[in-house]
Every structure is written in C-alpha cells, then in structure tokens.
C-alpha cells in the first residue's frame, strides 16, 4: 500500500502513539478493518468511502489511547469524584488553618495590621495554589501510572453519600444563629444598663466603653437587630432566598464594619473597667488585631455561606 494514502497516514498516526511491541499487530488489524469496511461500501466511490470510513473511526489520538489503555484526561472519571471531594476538604480545612497560623504568628511578632492582612491574602493565594497543584499532580500520576481499575472498587458510591439539600436540613442551625445574634444584642444593652462590674470603691461600671453610646455602638446594635429579624424571616421561609441574603449582607456589614473599627481603634473596653481590673491590666495589642480580623473574616464567611445556601 502506498505510504502516503489516507489509510497509511491514519495507521501511522495511531501506531506511533502505542508501545512498540503492539505496533505491528495493531497496524495489520487497522489496515484489515479499514479495507474490509471500504470494500463493503459502493466500489464506484472508493476514494470517498476511504475518507468516510476514517472519519467514522475518529481521531487517531483517541483510538491510540484506547489501544494503549491510556487515559486522555489528566484525571479520568474514575478518580475525578474523589479528587473533587478531597480538594474541597483541603481548601476548606487545611488552607484556613495554615492562614490562621500565619496571621497569628505575625500578630505575636508585632507586625502591623496592613502587613498582617497582606500576609493573610498572600498565604491564601500561594498556599491555595500549591495545594491545588500538588493534589492535582498526585491524582494525575495515579491516573497515568496506577493499575487500570484498581481504584474503581475501592469504595462504591451509595445514597448515604448524598449531602442534605441546603436550607431543608438546617433549621436547627438557623435557630442557633438567631439565638446567638439575639443574645449578643441583649448582652450589649444589658452590660450598659446593669453595669455589672463593681469596682474596688463600690462604683458600678459597664464593661464596654461608655463613649461608644455616643456614636459607633448604634450601627452595631442596628445590624444585630437586623440579623435577628432576618433570622426570623429565614426560619419562616424555610430557606435563604436571594433577597434575604442581600438584606443579610447589608445587616452584617452594618454590624461588622463599625465593630471592626471599634476593635482596631482600641475603643472596645471601658478604660475605667480595665484600670480597676487587676490594677491596671490592659488588653494586649494582639487581642485587638485578632479581634478585628476575626470579626471581618467570620462575617464574610457567614455572608458567603448564606449566598451558597440560597443558590443551592
């Protein structure tokens, strides 16, 4: 057969991609299959028949992969579900832990707030990219060099693996979140009105800075009140909806932004309370830095979680 015919070019493209010890047998098999299929077509259009047969046989790269029992995908369908599940666990558990450790280490070293935020963002980006890259590499190597079918029977999927639909199984969590918001709102008001701390001289003091009641505490209280009301609406609706999440994000920002500023500007505790407590004990700077970042991070996480629940 002429080396430059469509058939020979097709056979060459297939066999050059498979192990050498299989090439002769596969080449003979392909030539015979192509010739038999062409012969079964209309002999008056042999040239067109050859082209049609090769088109039906498909891309020679895919055919070679089937002969070599080698996957074309980086991670095939047998491993892909496990890859996605493990990737989700790594990014939702390992990455936050590493980020928190990095931030706490910077706080203890006395690094400034801007540098801490930059280090946190840098850790998320660099460590996240490393985790994704290395996990993908491991699964790709297993896909490429692991035994065919070795992973298929490792653990069969069952209906028990199905997660609950967001919004239908989280009523208890919604009630718990509502209770926390209501309790925090009540505690802030109570500590100001009841002034629970009794100083050495018998004077009763609030725990939080009384100056907050001239400004910043009011948006905090309004945000908490909004979260309580929205929690009630969410329980009544049975799930988070897009309008509820939008209102939740606004109420969360109304609470979190001034609260973060209160921590950052060291206005949280009543100075008289700190002066009397253990003879002038002052809250360390690290406390305020961690509290500032914590309020912002927790609030952002909660808003994102509600958004995901509304889209489920």
Secondary structure by P-SEA (a helix, b strand, c coil): cccccaaaaaaaaacccccccaaaaaaaaaaaaaaaaaaacccccaaaaaaaaaaaaccaaaaaaaaacccccccccccaaaaaaaaaaaaacaaaaaaaaaaaaaaaacccaaaaaaaaaaaaaaaaaaaaaaaaaaaaaaaaccccccccccccccccccccccccccaaaaaaaaaaaaaaaaaaaaaaaaccccccccbbbbcccccccccaaaaaaaaaaaaaaaaaaaaaaccccaaaaaaaaaaaaaccaaaaaaaaacccccaaaaaaccccccccaaaaaaaaaaaaaaaaaaaaaaaaaaac
